[in-house]
Each structure stands twice: as structure tokens, then as C-alpha cells.
Amino acid sequence: MNPKLVNDKGEIIDPYSPEGLKALTRLWTNVFVHNRLMYEPTWLGIPIIQFPCDLLMMQELIWKIRPDVIVETGIAHGGSAILYASILELLGKGRVIGIDVEIRKYNRLAINSHPLSHRIELIEGSSIDAGIVGEVRKRIHKDEKVLVTFDSNHSFSHVLSEMELYAPLVSADSYMVVMDGTLGLLQDLPNSKPEWSEDNPLRAIHAFLERYQDWEIDPYYNRMLITSNPDAFLRRRKQSVSAESRLSAKPAARRTGKK
């Protein structure tokens, strides 16, 4: 069997070629999102709204970095926090600081009653509120290795504000991971919205990198190709300030945008 694919020019392309692989990857991603299949997985009993390949990449990253603290914005049901906590449990150290503008009663109960709850701290409030950022800083000790993930409001302004506010917390050679940048690549979905082309996390990633030269995209964690997180894994090249200074520095003024 040799299925046929047609590119944007109407030309038939070989599905086993690099161009065919790219086309199939995009098609699979679109169909997966359109059918809302990212809502199907659970992790240790808790719903986790992620692509399967992205779950694998996150566990690889956490196992490699071995952070003492994972800061997560956007908790939802809590599945990602449980995933991160489960890897930290195997490592024998570390905790997750989860932030959400609203932690619903049932979700809070499910997280707090989970066997891994001892590795999770919950903070309710906007991730870009100065008071919330300050509270996160207070909970991190100067010698702890920190990794940050963003999965809350996916608007351009909100994500860029998050990146600028939390980047100083990230340790040298550790990462920020910006979820759901694929939102900016879904323009041909039947239910897509015109504003997605500009108002998305992928654009925020590239805007951030234009301003801050000590960060770089690590393509290794996108090697599975099928992902909701293109260009999402940002590694801090160097530490421009000491660990103590990065935790005591005044947060950057947040940008105006949706919460």
C-alpha cells in the first residue's frame, strides 16, 4: 500500500519522504486536536490534557535535569502536576508548585487526596500577579534547581508576561517549557479562530527569544514531531546572576493582557 498525499501546490508527494512525513505529522496533529483526543489520557488516575508524545518528552526532561522545584502555571485537573510529581518521587526529591487562577473544588480534592500529594503545593491566583510571583519566589531556596512550565492562558501577551516574570527563577542549564504553541499552526481546522494566527504561545516564544539572548530552543525534545509544543523547550544558556540574586530580584513589570 502506498497512500498518496498532495501538497499545497496540488503535487503528489511520497508519504515516506521528509516532505511526506511533515505533511502527515501536521495532518495527524490537526485531526487529533479537532477530535479533542488530548482530553482522553489520565496519569495515575488524574486527567491530563496532553499529547502522548509530549508526556514522554517531559519525563525525559525531568529525569535529565533532576530539578528540586518544578513551577507549573495552569493546573486544570492536576494530571500534569501528578506526572511531574511521579518522576520526582522516583528521583527521591523535589516538589511541584502549581498555580492556577481557579482551582476547582473537585480538582483540589483529587490532587490533595492523591498518594503523590506530598510533592505538590497549590497556589490559587493569576500567574502574572505580582503577589503570586512573589509567593513562588519565597518558596524556592537559593540552591534549588528550578524548571518552569507554562500551560495556563495561551494568549500571546499572557504567555510573554509569564516568561519574563518566571525566567529569572530558572537555573543555569535548566528549562522553561511553553505548552500549546501549536495553537498558532491550526488555521485550517474547521473550528479554528482567526485570532489564533497571532494570539498564541508560539509567537510569544519567538518574541521572548528576540529580547533575551541567554535562552535557546532545544529541538531534541521535539524529535517525535507530533506535538502540541513546537519550539517549546527553552534552555537557559548561562546564569547571568547568582542563585541568591535571581530569587531576590524584583519581578519585571507584567504586560497588559488577559489573565
Residue pairs with C-beta under 8 A, 6 or more apart in sequence:
2 15
3 15
4 12
4 15
5 12
5 13
5 14
5 15
5 20
5 23
5 24
6 12
6 13
7 13
7 19
7 23
13 19
13 20
13 23
14 20
15 21
15 23
15 24
21 225
22 225
25 225
25 226
26 185
28 226
29 182
29 185
29 186
29 226
29 227
29 228
30 186
30 188
30 189
32 38
32 51
32 226
33 182
33 186
33 189
33 228
34 189
34 190
34 191
38 49
38 50
38 51
38 228
39 47
39 49
41 47
41 48
41 49
41 50
41 52
41 55
41 79
42 48
42 79
43 55
43 79
43 80
43 82
43 83
43 86
44 82
44 83
44 86
44 114
44 116
45 82
45 114
46 77
46 78
46 79
46 82
46 110
46 111
46 114
47 76
47 77
47 78
47 79
48 55
48 77
48 79
48 80
48 82
48 83
49 76
49 77
49 79
49 80
50 58
50 79
50 80
50 228
51 226
51 227
51 228
51 229
53 224
53 225
53 226
53 227
54 179
54 227
54 228
54 229
55 83
56 224
57 221
57 222
57 224
57 227
57 229
57 233
58 80
58 83
58 84
58 149
58 177
59 83
59 87
60 221
61 147
61 175
61 177
61 221
61 233
62 70
62 84
62 87
62 88
62 91
62 147
63 87
63 91
65 145
65 147
65 173
65 174
65 175
66 91
66 93
66 94
66 145
67 88
67 94
67 144
67 145
67 146
67 147
67 171
67 174
68 93
68 94
68 95
68 141
68 144
68 145
68 146
69 94
69 95
69 96
69 97
69 139
69 140
69 144
69 145
69 146
69 147
70 84
70 88
70 94
70 95
70 96
70 97
70 146
70 147
70 148
70 149
71 96
71 97
71 99
71 136
71 146
71 147
71 148
71 149
71 166
71 169
72 80
72 81
72 84
72 96
72 97
72 98
72 99
72 148
72 149
72 151
73 99
73 100
73 127
73 148
73 149
73 150
73 151
73 152
73 162
73 166
74 99
74 100
74 127
74 150
74 151
74 152
74 153
74 179
75 81
75 98
75 99
75 100
75 103
75 107
75 111
75 122
76 100
76 107
76 151
77 107
77 110
78 98
78 107
78 110
78 111
78 114
78 120
80 149
80 151
81 96
81 98
81 111
81 120
82 111
82 114
82 116
82 120
84 96
84 149
85 95
85 96
85 116
85 119
85 120
86 116
88 94
88 95
88 96
88 119
89 116
89 119
94 119
95 119
95 120
95 121
96 119
96 120
96 121
97 121
97 123
97 136
97 139
97 140
98 111
98 120
98 121
98 122
98 123
99 122
99 123
99 124
99 125
99 127
99 132
99 136
99 152
100 122
100 123
100 124
100 127
100 152
101 124
101 125
101 126
101 127
101 152
101 153
101 259
102 124
103 122
103 124
108 122
111 117
111 120
111 122
112 122
114 120
121 139
123 132
123 135
123 136
125 131
125 132
126 132
126 259
127 133
127 150
127 152
127 153
127 162
127 165
128 158
128 161
128 162
128 165
128 254
128 255
128 257
128 259
129 254
129 259
130 251
130 254
133 165
133 166
133 251
134 251
136 166
136 169
137 169
137 247
137 248
137 251
140 146
140 169
140 247
141 247
142 242
142 243
142 244
142 247
143 243
144 171
145 171
145 174
146 169
146 170
146 171
146 174
147 170
147 171
147 174
147 175
147 176
147 177
148 166
148 167
148 169
148 170
148 175
148 176
148 177
149 176
149 177
149 178
149 179
150 159
150 162
150 163
150 166
150 176
150 177
150 178
150 179
150 201
151 179
151 180
152 158
152 162
153 159
153 258
153 259
154 179
154 180
154 183
154 200
154 201
155 199
155 200
155 257
155 258
156 198
156 199
156 200
156 201
156 203
156 204
156 207
156 257
157 204
157 255
157 256
157 257
157 258
158 257
158 258
158 259
159 178
159 201
159 204
159 205
160 204
160 207
160 208
160 255
160 257
161 254
161 255
161 257
163 176
163 178
163 204
163 205
163 208
164 208
164 252
164 254
164 255
165 251
165 252
165 254
166 176
167 176
167 208
167 212
167 215
167 236
168 241
168 246
168 249
168 251
169 246
169 247
170 176
170 236
171 236
171 239
171 243
172 236
172 238
172 239
173 235
173 236
174 235
174 236
175 218
175 233
175 234
175 235
175 236
176 215
176 234
176 236
177 229
177 232
177 233
177 234
178 201
178 204
178 205
178 229
178 231
178 232
178 234
179 201
179 228
179 229
179 232
180 200
180 201
180 228
180 229
181 200
181 201
181 202
181 205
181 228
181 229
181 230
181 231
181 232
182 202
182 227
182 228
182 229
182 230
183 196
183 200
183 201
183 202
184 196
184 197
184 198
184 200
184 201
184 202
184 203
185 202
185 230
186 192
186 196
187 196
187 197
201 232
202 230
202 231
205 217
205 231
205 232
205 234
206 231
208 215
208 234
209 215
209 216
209 217
209 234
214 236
214 237
214 238
214 240
215 234
215 235
215 236
215 237
216 234
216 235
216 237
217 231
217 233
217 234
217 235
218 233
218 234
218 235
219 231
219 233
220 233
221 232
221 233
222 229
222 230
222 231
222 232
222 233
239 246
241 249
